[in-house]
Amino acid sequence: MAFQGEVIDARHGRPMTGGTSLVSKVVLLSEYRHVCQRLKLSSIPLDMSYYALKQTARDYHQKKRAMYSYLEQKRFGYWSNEKRHLEQFRWQSSVPPIQRNATM
């Protein structure tokens, strides 16, 4: 069965059906670990937080700096960095990777 999407309850930031959203950072981290394992890439330390892992991505930071610069040049405001505490979670084996119709 193909993914039909999900409706998010904006008051709580969770799917209306309960559980964890497929677009959440915790699912993204779980998916990243799964892909690394399948491709036999270096493993992510279990004690590394999402934030710490994100800090290792050089291309990500280059693009983020370009976005910051663009927002400033166009006077759109700034990107808030005040929610770092929301990225201090670690990988949990109880969060499954995204289910697909195609095999990898």
C-alpha positions, 0 to 999 in steps of 0.5 A: 500500500502506498503512503497516503500522507498524514494530517498533522495536529498543529497544536501538538505537532503530531499526526492526527492518528497519533504516533510519530510523524514521518517527517519528524527529525527522529524519523529522519535520523532513523532513516539516515542510520538505516541507509548507512547500514544498508550501504555499509557506510560508517556507523553513527555512534549511538550516543551522538545526538541529532544536533551533533551529527548535523554539525558534521555535514559540511555541505549542509552548513555551506547551504545554510549560510547561503540561505542566511545571507539570502534572507538578510539581503532580501530583508526577510528576517533571520533564521532562528537558532534558538531551538537547539535544545529540540535537536539534542535527542539521540537515535532510538531503536524503537523508531523504524525507518520509513516503509517503502514500496521499492526495495533498496 
